[in-house]
Amino acid sequence: MDLQSGMVYGPLTSRRLGRSLGVNLAPPGRKTCNYNCAYCQYGWTSFPASAAFPRPAEVIEAVDQALARDPHVDAITIAGNGEPTLHPGFAPIVEGLFHVRARRAPHAKLALLSNASTLGRLDVVYSLSRFDERCMKFDAGDATTFRLMNAAMIPLARLIADLRAVGRLTLQSMFVRDAEQTIDNTTPRAVDAWLDAIDRIRPERVDLYTIARSPARPSLLAAPRAVLETIAARVVDLGVPARVF
């Protein structure tokens, strides 16, 4: 899938958020992320990703103008080409969008799609209070699967601890298999480890899904719906609501 070309894109129809206006905080034409997920629809991450981020005022103005043209959205979603919280001006952007939403589209939710890697930063944690939907990626509960799935620049134990500390989160969990049999987080061992982490984190909800677009690793295969439903039922048994997409 091509990178988003501007600071604002859509509105698009989201499986989870409805009619969503996307907000891209990455530098123009760059995927900027500290993960390198095998299933990413934007392809592999190129390191280092050094380029000029858009100024907070530019982002806020772009969203303001987009909502002036079309305020009938269900969500304003900060996501875009990579990890949005890496923007050095993330906190003032969130504060500005919070007020733009209140003026232009008070019925819409303010949503964040993040990989949770920056929850150790106070400015990010404080900004979370402005979001109605705080959706954090969490695909693996053991270090090997985490490395194969996400190639993240953060230890898994720290990620779990940060997610547990923040609270009031929705976890987004991608499940895939691999025609080359290298990556598979649907195996009993991988699922058991993931469920143990879910039980420790205690999110408000878990959203389970599989690939719907071409992934960075071409050999990945979508997990069957029946497998997702079985895993979701085990999440519910923990006392945590779960949805399958």
C-alpha positions as CSV (number, residue, x, y, z in Angstrom):
1,M,0.0,0.0,0.0
2,D,1.3,3.5,-0.9
3,L,2.2,5.8,1.9
4,Q,-0.2,8.5,2.9
5,S,0.8,11.6,1.0
6,G,-0.5,14.4,3.3
7,M,-1.1,15.3,6.9
8,V,-4.8,14.5,6.6
9,Y,-6.3,11.6,4.6
10,G,-9.8,10.3,4.1
11,P,-12.4,10.1,5.6
12,L,-11.9,6.3,5.3
13,T,-14.2,3.5,6.5
14,S,-12.5,1.8,9.4
15,R,-13.4,-1.6,10.6
16,R,-13.2,-0.4,14.2
17,L,-13.8,3.3,14.2
18,G,-16.4,3.9,11.4
19,R,-16.0,6.9,9.1
20,S,-12.5,8.1,10.2
21,L,-10.5,11.2,9.2
22,G,-6.8,10.1,9.3
23,V,-4.0,12.3,10.7
24,N,-0.5,11.5,9.6
25,L,2.3,13.0,11.7
26,A,5.2,11.4,9.9
27,P,7.6,13.5,7.7
28,P,6.3,13.9,4.1
29,G,6.8,10.7,2.0
30,R,8.5,8.8,4.9
31,K,7.5,5.8,7.0
32,T,8.7,6.8,10.4
33,C,8.6,3.9,12.9
34,N,10.6,2.2,15.6
35,Y,9.0,-1.2,14.7
36,N,9.5,-3.2,11.6
37,C,6.4,-5.4,11.5
38,A,6.3,-8.3,9.1
39,Y,2.7,-7.5,8.3
40,C,2.9,-3.8,7.8
41,Q,0.8,-2.5,4.9
42,Y,3.3,0.2,4.2
43,G,6.2,-2.2,3.7
44,W,9.5,-2.5,5.6
45,T,10.9,0.4,7.8
46,S,14.0,2.1,6.4
47,F,16.4,3.1,9.2
48,P,17.3,5.7,10.0
49,A,14.2,7.7,9.2
50,S,15.5,11.2,9.6
51,A,13.5,14.0,8.0
52,A,11.6,17.1,9.0
53,F,8.3,16.5,10.8
54,P,5.4,18.7,10.0
55,R,5.0,21.6,12.4
56,P,2.2,21.2,15.0
57,A,0.4,24.3,13.8
58,E,0.4,22.9,10.2
59,V,-1.2,19.7,11.4
60,I,-3.8,21.4,13.5
61,E,-4.7,23.8,10.6
62,A,-4.9,20.9,8.1
63,V,-7.4,19.0,10.3
64,D,-9.4,22.2,11.0
65,Q,-9.8,22.8,7.3
66,A,-10.7,19.2,6.6
67,L,-13.4,19.2,9.3
68,A,-14.7,22.5,8.0
69,R,-15.3,20.9,4.7
70,D,-16.7,17.7,6.1
71,P,-17.5,17.5,9.8
72,H,-19.6,14.3,9.5
73,V,-17.0,11.8,10.7
74,D,-17.1,9.2,13.5
75,A,-13.5,9.6,14.5
76,I,-10.4,11.7,14.1
77,T,-7.6,9.1,14.1
78,I,-4.0,9.9,14.7
79,A,-2.1,7.1,12.8
80,G,-0.5,7.6,9.4
81,N,2.9,6.4,8.1
82,G,4.4,4.7,11.1
83,E,4.4,5.5,14.8
84,P,2.7,8.9,15.4
85,T,4.0,9.4,19.0
86,L,7.5,9.8,17.6
87,H,6.6,13.3,16.5
88,P,8.5,15.6,18.9
89,G,5.5,17.9,19.1
90,F,3.0,15.1,19.8
91,A,1.6,16.7,23.0
92,P,0.8,20.2,21.5
93,I,-0.7,18.5,18.4
94,V,-3.0,16.4,20.5
95,E,-4.0,19.4,22.6
96,G,-4.8,21.4,19.4
97,L,-6.8,18.6,17.8
98,F,-8.8,18.2,21.1
99,H,-10.0,21.7,20.7
100,V,-10.5,21.5,17.0
101,R,-12.7,18.4,17.5
102,A,-14.7,20.2,20.1
103,R,-15.4,23.1,17.7
104,R,-15.8,21.4,14.4
105,A,-17.0,17.8,15.2
106,P,-18.0,17.4,18.8
107,H,-19.7,14.1,18.1
108,A,-16.5,12.5,16.8
109,K,-14.1,10.4,18.8
110,L,-10.5,11.4,19.0
111,A,-8.5,8.1,18.5
112,L,-4.9,7.1,18.6
113,L,-3.4,4.1,16.9
114,S,0.1,3.4,18.4
115,N,2.6,0.6,19.0
116,A,2.9,1.7,22.7
117,S,6.6,2.0,22.5
118,T,6.7,5.5,23.9
119,L,4.5,5.0,27.0
120,G,7.6,5.7,29.0
121,R,7.5,9.3,27.9
122,L,5.5,11.6,30.2
123,D,4.3,13.9,27.4
124,V,2.8,10.9,25.6
125,V,1.1,9.5,28.8
126,Y,-0.3,12.8,29.7
127,S,-1.7,13.3,26.2
128,L,-3.6,10.0,26.4
129,S,-6.3,11.6,28.6
130,R,-7.5,13.6,25.5
131,F,-8.3,10.5,23.5
132,D,-11.6,8.6,23.5
133,E,-10.0,5.6,21.9
134,R,-6.4,4.6,22.8
135,C,-5.6,1.6,20.6
136,M,-2.2,0.0,21.2
137,K,-0.6,-2.7,19.1
138,F,0.1,-6.0,21.0
139,D,0.8,-9.1,18.9
140,A,3.0,-11.4,21.0
141,G,3.5,-12.5,24.6
142,D,6.9,-14.2,24.2
143,A,10.2,-12.6,23.1
144,T,10.8,-14.8,20.0
145,T,7.4,-14.2,18.5
146,F,7.6,-10.5,19.4
147,R,11.0,-10.2,17.5
148,L,9.7,-12.1,14.5
149,M,6.4,-10.2,14.3
150,N,7.5,-6.7,15.2
151,A,11.3,-6.4,15.3
152,A,10.7,-3.7,17.9
153,M,13.3,-1.4,19.5
154,I,11.9,-2.1,23.0
155,P,12.1,-5.1,25.4
156,L,8.8,-7.0,25.6
157,A,8.9,-7.0,29.4
158,R,9.0,-3.2,29.4
159,L,6.2,-3.0,26.8
160,I,3.9,-5.1,29.0
161,A,4.8,-3.1,32.1
162,D,4.0,0.2,30.3
163,L,0.7,-1.1,29.0
164,R,-0.3,-2.4,32.4
165,A,0.6,0.9,34.1
166,V,-1.3,3.2,31.7
167,G,-4.6,1.4,31.8
168,R,-7.9,2.2,29.9
169,L,-6.5,0.8,26.6
170,T,-7.8,-1.2,23.7
171,L,-5.2,-3.7,22.5
172,Q,-5.0,-4.4,18.8
173,S,-3.7,-7.8,18.1
174,M,-2.7,-9.1,14.6
175,F,-2.7,-12.8,14.0
176,V,-0.9,-14.3,11.0
177,R,0.7,-17.5,9.7
178,D,3.6,-17.9,7.3
179,A,3.8,-20.0,4.2
180,E,7.5,-20.4,5.0
181,Q,6.7,-21.5,8.5
182,T,8.9,-18.8,10.1
183,I,6.2,-16.6,11.8
184,D,3.0,-18.0,13.4
185,N,1.5,-16.4,16.5
186,T,-1.5,-18.7,16.3
187,T,0.3,-21.8,17.7
188,P,-0.8,-23.0,21.1
189,R,2.5,-21.9,22.7
190,A,2.3,-18.4,21.2
191,V,-1.3,-17.9,22.1
192,D,-0.8,-19.1,25.7
193,A,2.0,-16.6,26.2
194,W,-0.1,-13.8,24.6
195,L,-3.0,-14.6,26.8
196,D,-0.8,-14.6,29.9
197,A,0.3,-11.1,28.9
198,I,-3.3,-10.0,28.3
199,D,-4.2,-11.1,31.8
200,R,-1.4,-9.1,33.3
201,I,-2.2,-5.9,31.2
202,R,-6.0,-6.1,31.8
203,P,-7.0,-3.8,28.9
204,E,-10.6,-2.5,28.5
205,R,-10.9,-4.5,25.3
206,V,-8.9,-6.6,22.8
207,D,-9.5,-6.3,19.0
208,L,-8.3,-9.3,17.1
209,Y,-7.7,-9.1,13.3
210,T,-5.6,-10.5,10.5
211,I,-4.1,-9.1,7.3
212,A,-6.4,-7.5,4.8
213,R,-3.8,-5.8,2.6
214,S,-0.4,-6.9,1.1
215,P,2.1,-7.3,4.0
216,A,5.8,-6.4,4.0
217,R,6.7,-10.1,4.2
218,P,4.9,-11.6,1.2
219,S,4.8,-15.1,2.6
220,L,2.4,-14.1,5.4
221,L,-1.1,-15.6,5.3
222,A,-4.3,-14.5,7.0
223,A,-5.4,-16.4,10.1
224,P,-8.7,-18.2,9.6
225,R,-11.7,-16.5,11.2
226,A,-12.4,-19.6,13.3
227,V,-9.0,-19.3,14.8
228,L,-9.5,-15.7,15.7
229,E,-12.9,-16.5,17.3
230,T,-11.4,-19.3,19.4
231,I,-8.7,-17.0,20.7
232,A,-11.3,-14.2,21.4
233,A,-13.3,-16.7,23.4
234,R,-10.3,-17.4,25.6
235,V,-9.8,-13.6,26.1
236,V,-13.5,-13.3,27.2
237,D,-12.8,-16.2,29.7
238,L,-10.2,-13.9,31.3
239,G,-13.0,-11.3,31.9
240,V,-11.8,-9.0,29.1
241,P,-14.1,-8.1,26.2
242,A,-12.9,-9.1,22.8
243,R,-14.0,-8.4,19.2
244,V,-12.9,-10.1,15.9
245,F,-12.5,-8.1,12.7
